[in-house]
Amino acid sequence: MDPPYELGADDLELDLAALSPALDTDGLVVVERRARSGQPAWPEGLRLETKKAYGDTVLWWARA
């Protein structure tokens, strides 16, 4: 997922919740956000695996 940086945390949480049931077992989601946005709220069905920062950008990997 590459949601617009302007997308608020609540909207991102809704998007992730809608995506989660559509993923196969062991599906992978990568979310790109500004570092200051903080970690996304992962819905049930997604668990954080790792994150990597690149300047002001952070990539978050979550697994179904």
C-alpha atoms as one frame of an Amber mdcrd trajectory, in Angstrom:
protein
   0.000   0.000   0.000   1.227   3.445  -0.788  -1.471   5.591   0.767  -1.113
   9.334   0.336   0.838  10.869   3.189  -2.119  13.149   3.789  -4.277  10.112
   4.579  -4.989  10.241   8.293  -4.272   7.396  10.688  -7.983   6.619  11.111
  -8.507   6.317   7.347  -5.423   4.134   6.991  -6.706   1.898   9.769 -10.017
   1.500   7.900  -8.157   0.660   4.666  -6.039  -1.966   6.410  -9.107  -3.479
   8.083 -10.828  -3.742   4.691  -7.744  -5.286   3.084  -7.005  -7.858   5.781
  -9.844 -10.327   5.001  -8.919 -10.330   1.292  -5.368 -11.580   1.927  -4.326
 -15.194   1.532  -2.765 -16.943   4.488   0.747 -15.594   4.873  -0.079 -12.585
   2.640   2.261  -9.612   2.915   1.332  -5.935   3.192   3.891  -3.135   2.905
   2.786   0.330   3.993   4.799   3.450   3.206   4.339   6.467   5.493   6.141
   9.510   6.790   8.229   8.643   9.826   6.434  11.172  12.002   3.082   9.493
  11.242   3.981   6.690  13.633   3.234   3.012  13.352  -0.094   2.111  11.759
  -2.738   0.478  13.929  -2.725  -3.102  12.653  -6.173  -4.697  12.531  -6.878
  -8.227  13.657  -5.443 -10.564  11.071  -2.274  -8.540  10.393   0.885  -8.668
  12.495   3.881  -6.403  12.172   7.014  -8.149  10.934   9.531  -5.346  10.476
  10.066  -1.727   9.525  12.790   0.139   7.684  13.372   3.900   7.710  14.669
   5.832   4.707  15.066   9.456   5.765  11.559  10.764   6.504   9.942   7.657
   4.995   9.231   4.393   6.801   8.184   1.104   5.247   6.170  -1.209   7.504
   5.879  -4.918   6.638   2.923  -6.834   8.079   1.944 -10.459   7.493  -1.532
 -11.976   7.412
